[in-house]
């Protein structure tokens, strides 16, 4: 398998490298002239021929040319999908070894940042996903038109090269089918496609999300500019497709480095689609965060709430609460749930979900948790138990200071980034012991892992 990452036009010589281990992003790591070398697509114990792409002061980037000695753990990379596409960083590695790699990622992060007592932490084996393929229920594809040809798919990592993706084997079949149908309708109806280089307005991104429980599908058309020719006609055609019940436009501009803009408007259908997890229903608007693997989410949330050891007299704080999933699921076990979330649409969804599930003891607040939580405490809110599910950047340092000051007796940290988790634990273990770390594979074939940490207040 040759990966065509060309970062410059200067052709370096080929080198022979023995791969020692995998990096945190799934790339093979070896050494050349006493300098670390990263080779995507290579596996531990393989001897490979690689071409140096860029020689930096402290490391080397290279691409895999061919394999001289193959690992017994290597499996066939999926056909019809370019290896350069992100989201398949480990698709050439056996699934058993993927699970081992994800546990090892956590151990390596702890070893690097060495929070208090890290060598004695109990880190359990990774819980495998029920489905290794076709598990993602949300597709977020970029679209572009070049010399009359329309492409719809994903960019290569750290690149503006867009790969057209008729097939993506981690994606659910229904979301893939709708994505391709949207592309065909855009071509048929001559709907403008945004052009970054010429700054033409039009559709930039197509987001398709499906509920695992109800099979309802929500389509969001992310556009540059508000007025896009034939957009409403496109929406009307989409509403005729099987299971498509909700259609939105999200508006952004060229200055925004993020995929999503701040203005979202319904074009047709329902306000939300409805998902169900552990007997609770959750209405989802386009920008609301929800786990991408709903089947495995059942295991993730079940374990997380079990780790809390909740009692009926407690107040549970659900920080980074999203649409209220964890708090609403746990509400039957506690006296009160208080959720805090920054995205206004998610807070609105959470409040709607409280009513949808007839929950009487949960309240949700909008704002940064490091600011809102101290305000609520000043008003007399007790903080008995805490659950956090932050973004990849980890906990806000202001929140960590608040936690070390208020000291909830127990809390659970759900992390999707072992590095930021380990850094946060360096601070948190000033007052807390780490009882257990449970690793759960939410995204097979990728280097991403999700882990649950149980912390208890040290006496």
HELIX and SHEET records of a PDB file:
HELIX    1   1 UNK A   95  UNK A  113  1                                  19    
HELIX    2   2 UNK A  118  UNK A  120  5                                   3    
HELIX    3   3 UNK A  173  UNK A  189  1                                  17    
HELIX    4   4 UNK A  231  UNK A  238  1                                   8    
HELIX    5   5 UNK A  294  UNK A  308  1                                  15    
HELIX    6   6 UNK A  325  UNK A  330  1                                   6    
HELIX    7   7 UNK A  331  UNK A  333  5                                   3    
HELIX    8   8 UNK A  344  UNK A  356  1                                  13    
HELIX    9   9 UNK A  369  UNK A  378  1                                  10    
HELIX   10  10 UNK A  397  UNK A  406  1                                  10    
HELIX   11  11 UNK A  418  UNK A  428  1                                  11    
SHEET    1   A 6 UNK A  14  UNK A  18  0                                        
SHEET    2   A 6 UNK A  47  UNK A  55 -1                                        
SHEET    3   A 6 UNK A  59  UNK A  69 -1                                        
SHEET    4   A 6 UNK A  35  UNK A  40  1                                        
SHEET    5   A 6 UNK A  28  UNK A  32 -1                                        
SHEET    6   A 6 UNK A  21  UNK A  22 -1                                        
SHEET    1   B 7 UNK A 162  UNK A 164  0                                        
SHEET    2   B 7 UNK A 149  UNK A 155 -1                                        
SHEET    3   B 7 UNK A 138  UNK A 146 -1                                        
SHEET    4   B 7 UNK A 202  UNK A 210 -1                                        
SHEET    5   B 7 UNK A 217  UNK A 224 -1                                        
SHEET    6   B 7 UNK A 244  UNK A 252  1                                        
SHEET    7   B 7 UNK A 263  UNK A 269 -1                                        
SHEET    1   C 2 UNK A 273  UNK A 277  0                                        
SHEET    2   C 2 UNK A 280  UNK A 284 -1                                        
SHEET    1   D 7 UNK A 362  UNK A 366  0                                        
SHEET    2   D 7 UNK A 336  UNK A 341  1                                        
SHEET    3   D 7 UNK A 315  UNK A 319  1                                        
SHEET    4   D 7 UNK A 385  UNK A 388  1                                        
SHEET    5   D 7 UNK A 410  UNK A 415  1                                        
SHEET    6   D 7 UNK A 450  UNK A 457 -1                                        
SHEET    7   D 7 UNK A 432  UNK A 440 -1                                        
END                                                                             
